[in-house]
Amino acid sequence: MKPTSCFLLTLIPLLQLMIPGYAQCSLDSIVDKKIKEALTGLELNPAPTKRISCTSVYSKGRLSSCPAGMVVTGCACGYGCGSWDIRGETTCHCQCSTMDWTTARCCHLV
C-alpha cells in the first residue's frame, strides 16, 4: 500500500472522533457531573436567620446610654450640635458646651 493511502485510512477514524457529538463524553457533561458530585457532597444547613432590633434612648443633658446587651450605632444631640462620640460602646456623649438633650440609637441582633 502506498504511504498516502495508509495515511488516509488512519486519518478518517481520527476525524470521526473530532466531530462534535460523536465523542462518548463531552467536556460539558464531565463538568456537569463534577458539579453535581460536589453539590451532593455538601451539607446544606443554612445559617439561622438573624435580624437587627434597634431602639432610641432619649436623655436630658450630654449623655445617653443603651440598655444592657445593646450597643450604640449612632447619636443625636440637641441645639444642632453635630459633635459627639461613643464611650464604651454603650454611651453617647455630646461634645458641645450647651446641651439640652442626647439620643442614642441602640441595636442588637435577635
Summary of the structure (lengths in Angstrom):
residues: 110
radius of gyration: 35.5
end to end distance: 84.3
largest distance: 108.7
contacts: 239
relative contact order: 0.18
helix: 28%
strand: 33%
